[in-house]
Amino acid sequence: MPSGAAREATTRVLVAGIGNIFLGDDGFGVEVANRMAREPLGDGVEVVDFGIRGIHLAYELSGGRYDAAILVDAVSRGEPPGTLYAIEPELSLDAVPEQATDAHRATPDVVLAMLRRIGGPVGRLVIVGCEPATTEESMGLSAPVAASIDAAIQMIRRLVSEMTGAAPCV
């Protein structure tokens, strides 16, 4: 197979850390992305810290550049702090409610709402979330959220492997 054809066959995956580092555990996605950016994940996989730039992330996802995406963020679902989730949201047009978007609160729901508004192709999307202990104004992660980072990275590596069909990077 020619090298150009091999490049076209590569599944492109975006791992996007989102959150606000000034709101305690809301910085979970940013911390995970920063740690993962230093580790190889394979061809076609890009790790980016989007922080609070939800509009930028929505445009990145709508541009047709990626076949799949993993959004990493703090997600409150009522479980003990540090609990990890792998959530596959419904991406139909009716699934994301019309809402005002706040560029400084780039939650996955806000990013999906913006993505719906601007349109564009979206492949498989998974949210890797961590139950926060606090999202009050503070710097740094709580102990249970910080302790979940290694497990979150392993979860993301498994998801990337599923999405690309490649053996998981260790």
C-alpha positions in Angstrom: 0.0 0.0 0.0 1.5 3.4 -0.9 2.3 5.7 2.0 -0.4 8.2 1.0 -3.1 5.5 1.2 -1.8 4.3 4.5 -2.1 7.8 5.9 -5.7 8.1 4.7 -6.6 4.8 6.4 -5.4 6.1 9.8 -8.2 6.8 12.2 -7.8 10.3 13.6 -8.7 10.8 17.2 -8.7 13.9 19.3 -8.3 13.6 23.1 -9.4 17.0 24.5 -8.9 18.1 28.0 -11.5 20.6 29.1 -12.1 22.5 32.3 -11.1 25.5 34.4 -7.9 25.1 36.5 -9.1 27.9 38.8 -12.2 25.9 39.9 -10.5 23.0 41.8 -11.5 19.6 40.4 -12.9 21.2 37.2 -9.2 21.2 36.1 -9.3 17.4 35.9 -9.4 17.3 32.1 -6.7 19.8 31.7 -4.4 17.9 34.0 -5.1 14.6 32.2 -4.4 16.2 28.8 -1.2 17.8 30.0 0.1 14.5 31.3 -1.0 12.5 28.2 0.5 15.0 25.8 4.0 13.8 26.9 3.2 10.2 26.1 2.9 8.6 22.7 -0.6 7.4 21.8 0.0 6.3 18.2 -0.4 7.7 14.7 -3.4 9.9 14.1 -4.0 10.6 17.9 -3.7 14.2 19.1 -4.0 15.3 22.7 -4.9 19.0 23.3 -5.6 21.0 26.5 -8.6 23.1 25.5 -9.2 24.5 29.0 -12.2 26.8 28.8 -12.0 27.3 25.0 -15.2 25.4 24.2 -15.9 27.4 21.1 -12.5 26.5 19.7 -13.1 22.8 20.6 -16.5 22.8 18.8 -15.0 24.2 15.7 -12.1 21.7 15.9 -14.6 18.8 16.1 -16.8 20.2 13.3 -14.0 20.6 10.8 -13.9 17.0 9.6 -10.3 16.6 10.8 -11.1 13.9 13.3 -12.9 10.6 13.1 -13.5 10.3 16.8 -13.0 12.3 20.0 -12.6 11.8 23.7 -13.5 14.7 25.9 -12.0 14.6 29.3 -13.7 16.7 32.1 -15.1 16.8 35.6 -18.6 15.3 35.5 -21.0 15.4 38.4 -23.4 12.4 38.6 -23.7 12.0 42.3 -21.1 9.3 42.9 -18.1 9.5 45.3 -15.4 11.9 44.2 -12.8 10.3 41.9 -15.4 8.0 40.3 -14.6 7.7 36.6 -17.2 7.5 33.8 -17.1 6.7 30.1 -20.2 8.4 28.6 -21.2 8.1 24.9 -23.7 10.9 24.4 -26.4 10.8 21.8 -25.3 13.1 18.9 -28.6 13.5 17.1 -29.8 17.0 16.5 -32.6 16.6 19.0 -30.3 15.3 21.7 -28.6 18.5 22.6 -30.9 21.2 23.9 -30.8 24.8 22.7 -29.0 26.7 25.4 -27.0 29.8 26.0 -23.4 29.0 25.8 -20.8 30.3 28.2 -17.3 30.1 26.7 -15.9 30.1 30.2 -17.9 27.0 31.3 -16.9 24.6 28.5 -18.7 21.6 29.8 -19.3 18.7 27.4 -23.0 19.8 27.1 -22.0 23.3 26.1 -19.4 22.0 23.5 -22.1 19.6 22.1 -24.6 22.5 21.9 -22.1 24.7 20.0 -21.2 21.7 17.8 -24.9 21.3 16.9 -25.2 25.0 16.1 -22.2 25.1 13.8 -22.7 21.7 12.3 -20.1 19.4 10.7 -19.3 15.8 10.8 -18.8 14.1 14.1 -17.7 10.5 14.5 -17.7 8.5 17.7 -17.5 10.8 20.8 -16.8 9.6 24.3 -16.7 11.7 27.5 -14.3 10.5 30.1 -15.5 12.1 33.2 -14.4 12.2 36.8 -16.7 12.9 39.7 -15.4 16.1 41.4 -15.2 16.7 45.1 -15.2 20.5 44.7 -15.5 23.0 41.9 -15.2 26.1 44.1 -12.6 28.7 43.3 -9.2 27.1 44.2 -6.1 25.8 42.5 -5.3 22.1 42.3 -7.2 18.9 42.4 -8.7 17.3 45.5 -6.9 14.1 46.6 -9.6 11.6 45.3 -9.6 13.3 41.8 -5.8 13.5 41.6 -5.7 9.8 42.6 -8.0 8.9 39.7 -5.7 10.4 36.9 -3.7 7.2 36.2 -6.9 5.1 35.9 -8.4 7.8 33.6 -5.3 7.7 31.4 -5.6 3.9 31.2 -9.3 4.2 30.3 -8.4 6.7 27.5 -5.7 4.4 26.2 -8.3 1.6 25.9 -10.7 3.9 24.1 -8.1 5.1 21.7 -7.2 1.5 21.0 -10.9 0.6 20.3 -11.3 3.7 18.1 -8.1 3.1 16.0 -8.0 -0.7 16.0 -4.4 -0.5 17.2 -2.9 -2.3 20.2 -3.1 -0.2 23.3 0.0 1.9 24.1 1.5 1.0 27.5 
